[in-house]
Amino acid sequence: MKTIKQILTWLSGKKSVIFGALGVIVLYLLQEGQITENMAYLIQGLLTVLAGGASYATGRLVYKK
């Protein structure tokens, strides 16, 4: 648990930028025809869930909200 808290503390303030950049990469790959539209929806959905989970975990574990 201590390791997770350290990682989340380090990522605090960086998660939005990371997930935003990954989202732009997915859109670029879709535009270039490297992935299908359905795959882009799947990846974007997973990124959304992961970002939300990381945000929730940071609030609970790091900031005790």
C-alpha positions in Angstrom: 0.0 0.0 0.0 2.9 2.3 0.8 4.3 1.9 -2.8 0.9 2.7 -4.3 0.6 5.8 -2.2 4.1 6.9 -3.2 3.3 6.4 -6.9 0.0 8.3 -6.6 1.7 11.2 -4.7 4.4 11.4 -7.4 1.7 11.4 -10.1 -0.3 14.0 -8.4 -0.9 16.9 -10.9 0.5 14.8 -13.8 -2.3 12.3 -14.4 -4.4 14.6 -16.5 -1.5 15.5 -18.8 -0.6 11.8 -19.2 -4.1 10.6 -20.0 -4.7 13.6 -22.2 -1.6 12.9 -24.2 -2.6 9.2 -24.5 -6.0 10.3 -25.8 -4.4 12.5 -28.5 -2.2 9.5 -29.5 -5.3 7.3 -29.9 -7.0 9.9 -32.1 -3.9 10.2 -34.2 -3.7 6.5 -34.7 -7.3 6.4 -35.7 -6.9 9.2 -38.2 -3.8 7.5 -39.7 -5.8 4.2 -40.0 -3.6 2.3 -37.7 -6.5 1.3 -35.4 -10.3 1.0 -36.1 -12.9 3.3 -34.8 -14.2 0.5 -32.4 -10.6 0.0 -31.1 -10.3 3.8 -30.5 -13.6 3.8 -28.5 -12.4 0.9 -26.5 -9.0 2.5 -25.7 -10.6 5.8 -24.9 -13.1 4.1 -22.6 -10.3 2.3 -20.7 -8.3 5.5 -20.4 -11.3 7.2 -18.9 -11.9 4.4 -16.4 -8.2 4.4 -15.4 -8.0 8.2 -15.1 -11.1 8.2 -12.9 -9.8 5.4 -10.8 -6.4 7.0 -10.3 -8.1 10.3 -9.4 -10.4 8.6 -6.9 -7.5 6.6 -5.4 -5.3 9.8 -5.1 -8.1 11.6 -3.3 -8.7 8.7 -0.9 -5.1 7.5 -0.2 -3.1 10.7 -0.6 -5.4 13.5 0.4 -7.8 11.5 2.7 -10.9 12.9 1.1 
